[in-house]
Amino acid sequence: MYKKYLNTLKKVSKNTSLFSKSIISKGYKYAKKNPWESGLAVLGLVGGGFVGSAIIGGAIGIAAFGTATGVSWTTVCAAFGVVAGNRLGVGIDKKALNKKIQEQENYFKILKKELNSKKVLRLSTLQEHKDQLFHSLHNARSRICILSGWATSYVIDDEFKFLLAKALKRGVNVFIGYGYKSSFDPIPKSKTQKDAENNLLKLKEWCAEENTDGLLLIAYHPNHSKILICDDTYAVCGSFNWLSNSGKSKNLERSWIVYDKVFVDTEMELIMTANFSRFDRRGFFKKLIPWIKH
């Protein structure tokens, strides 16, 4: 169905104006490279907008609260296309994501059997975890991904900001996700949590001002994952909250560190799809409509 939609849109673009053809072409290319949710939403927008403008044309009158206004069929069809495409894509994305997660878990079971081959190692002490975080900040060449339940200034302090800034300057893309949500009443943020958020905000502003080679993407969303990824070299997953635990806790911590390129790349893909795909959509609309800045 998705391929049929793409092919139809491709054929239609041949018989449209130069502007419409450009928009449809961008939508087509973007949808092929992105998750179903964003891809079909964009196709819905482009396809619906084309139907409304090129095929139906005109406007529809809407009356409410004693007033009336005209809304173009382009807008109506585009809005319907976005909603329909997005809903269809979400369902497909979830199935594909669940399948990939299961495949990843099965692959990890195979890797665990290779403990003696140095592909999978244990991190058992607080210091080992802290050292691993700083190793990634010092040595990453292309990407760092950090997922944590919470973020506090116990970790996101001046030293952390300095090392992260150096990584961004040398072209490392940094992906940070956090935001644990309790099932009970919301708990007010502590001073250390607010300070951490301010520090991250300042880092984002600094990146924009300096136009760093590396990107800093921050996703605040319901999350209890504790994952650290460095390049395609290793991925760490376990109990350690990377952005809130400074290593001074009395709690026992345990994580697995996996040195396997296939596993690491797949894990990064899953994380990007689940947590950062909205940044891809925003990037597309910036290219499509240059005056969108945020």
KAUR-V923199 format. One record per backbone hydrogen bond with DSSP energy under -0.5 kcal/mol. CO is the residue of the C=O (numbers start at 1). NH is the residue of the N-H. E is the energy in kcal/mol with one decimal. If there is no record, write none. Layout:
# KAUR-V923199
co | nh | e
CO | NH | E
CO | NH | E
This chain:
# KAUR-V923199
co | nh | e
1 | 5 | -2.3
2 | 6 | -2.3
3 | 7 | -2.7
4 | 8 | -2.7
5 | 9 | -2.3
6 | 10 | -2.1
7 | 11 | -2.3
8 | 12 | -2.6
9 | 13 | -1.8
10 | 14 | -0.6
11 | 14 | -1.1
12 | 15 | -1.8
13 | 16 | -1.2
17 | 21 | -2.8
18 | 22 | -2.0
19 | 23 | -2.3
20 | 24 | -2.8
21 | 25 | -2.3
22 | 26 | -2.2
23 | 27 | -2.3
24 | 28 | -2.6
25 | 29 | -2.4
26 | 30 | -2.6
27 | 31 | -2.4
28 | 32 | -1.6
29 | 33 | -1.0
30 | 33 | -0.6
30 | 34 | -1.0
35 | 39 | -3.3
36 | 40 | -3.1
37 | 41 | -1.3
38 | 42 | -2.4
39 | 43 | -2.4
40 | 44 | -2.5
41 | 45 | -2.2
42 | 46 | -2.8
43 | 47 | -3.3
44 | 48 | -2.6
45 | 49 | -2.4
46 | 50 | -2.3
47 | 51 | -2.4
48 | 52 | -2.5
49 | 53 | -2.1
50 | 54 | -3.0
50 | 55 | -0.8
51 | 55 | -1.1
51 | 56 | -2.6
52 | 57 | -2.8
58 | 73 | -1.9
60 | 71 | -2.9
62 | 69 | -2.3
64 | 67 | -1.8
67 | 64 | -2.7
69 | 62 | -3.1
71 | 60 | -3.3
72 | 76 | -2.0
73 | 77 | -2.9
74 | 78 | -2.3
75 | 79 | -2.5
76 | 80 | -2.3
77 | 81 | -2.5
78 | 82 | -2.3
79 | 83 | -2.2
80 | 84 | -2.7
81 | 85 | -2.6
82 | 86 | -2.7
83 | 87 | -2.5
84 | 88 | -2.1
85 | 89 | -2.5
86 | 90 | -2.5
87 | 91 | -1.6
88 | 92 | -1.7
89 | 37 | -0.5
89 | 93 | -3.1
90 | 94 | -2.4
91 | 95 | -1.6
92 | 96 | -2.4
93 | 97 | -3.1
94 | 98 | -2.7
95 | 99 | -2.0
96 | 100 | -2.2
97 | 101 | -2.6
98 | 102 | -2.1
99 | 103 | -2.1
100 | 104 | -2.4
101 | 105 | -2.3
102 | 106 | -2.2
103 | 107 | -2.1
104 | 108 | -2.2
105 | 109 | -1.8
106 | 110 | -1.4
107 | 111 | -2.2
108 | 112 | -2.5
109 | 113 | -0.9
110 | 113 | -0.6
111 | 114 | -2.1
112 | 115 | -1.0
114 | 117 | -2.1
114 | 119 | -0.9
114 | 120 | -0.5
115 | 118 | -1.1
119 | 259 | -3.9
121 | 257 | -2.8
122 | 124 | -0.5
123 | 255 | -2.1
124 | 253 | -0.6
125 | 129 | -1.7
126 | 130 | -2.4
127 | 131 | -2.8
128 | 132 | -1.8
129 | 133 | -1.9
130 | 134 | -2.1
131 | 135 | -2.1
132 | 136 | -1.8
133 | 137 | -1.8
134 | 138 | -2.1
135 | 139 | -2.3
136 | 140 | -2.1
142 | 173 | -2.7
143 | 231 | -3.0
144 | 175 | -2.9
145 | 229 | -2.5
146 | 177 | -2.6
147 | 227 | -1.3
149 | 179 | -1.6
149 | 180 | -3.1
152 | 155 | -1.3
152 | 156 | -2.6
155 | 157 | -2.4
157 | 161 | -2.5
158 | 162 | -2.4
159 | 163 | -2.4
160 | 164 | -2.7
161 | 165 | -2.5
162 | 166 | -1.9
163 | 167 | -1.9
164 | 168 | -2.4
165 | 169 | -2.2
166 | 170 | -1.6
167 | 172 | -2.4
168 | 171 | -1.3
168 | 214 | -2.2
173 | 144 | -2.4
174 | 176 | -0.5
174 | 217 | -2.8
175 | 146 | -2.9
176 | 219 | -3.0
177 | 148 | -2.3
178 | 221 | -2.1
180 | 182 | -0.5
190 | 194 | -2.2
191 | 195 | -2.7
192 | 153 | -1.0
192 | 196 | -1.8
193 | 197 | -2.1
194 | 198 | -2.2
195 | 199 | -2.3
196 | 200 | -2.3
197 | 201 | -2.4
198 | 202 | -2.4
199 | 203 | -1.8
200 | 204 | -2.1
201 | 205 | -2.3
202 | 206 | -2.5
203 | 207 | -2.3
204 | 208 | -2.0
205 | 209 | -2.3
206 | 210 | -2.9
207 | 211 | -1.3
207 | 212 | -1.3
215 | 174 | -3.5
215 | 217 | -0.6
217 | 176 | -2.8
218 | 220 | -0.6
219 | 178 | -1.9
219 | 221 | -0.8
226 | 238 | -1.4
227 | 147 | -2.8
228 | 236 | -3.1
229 | 145 | -2.2
230 | 233 | -1.9
230 | 234 | -1.5
234 | 230 | -2.2
235 | 258 | -3.0
236 | 228 | -2.2
237 | 256 | -2.7
240 | 242 | -1.0
241 | 244 | -1.2
241 | 245 | -2.4
243 | 152 | -2.7
244 | 246 | -0.8
254 | 239 | -1.7
255 | 123 | -2.5
256 | 237 | -2.3
256 | 258 | -0.5
257 | 121 | -2.5
257 | 259 | -0.6
258 | 235 | -1.6
258 | 260 | -0.9
260 | 264 | -2.8
261 | 265 | -2.8
262 | 266 | -2.1
263 | 267 | -2.5
264 | 268 | -2.3
265 | 269 | -2.1
266 | 270 | -2.3
267 | 271 | -2.2
268 | 272 | -2.6
269 | 273 | -2.3
270 | 274 | -2.2
271 | 275 | -2.7
271 | 276 | -0.6
272 | 276 | -1.5
272 | 277 | -0.7
276 | 279 | -1.3
276 | 280 | -0.7
277 | 280 | -0.6
277 | 281 | -1.6
278 | 282 | -2.2
279 | 283 | -2.2
280 | 284 | -1.9
281 | 285 | -2.1
282 | 286 | -1.9
283 | 287 | -1.6
284 | 288 | -2.4
285 | 289 | -3.3
289 | 292 | -2.2
291 | 293 | -0.6
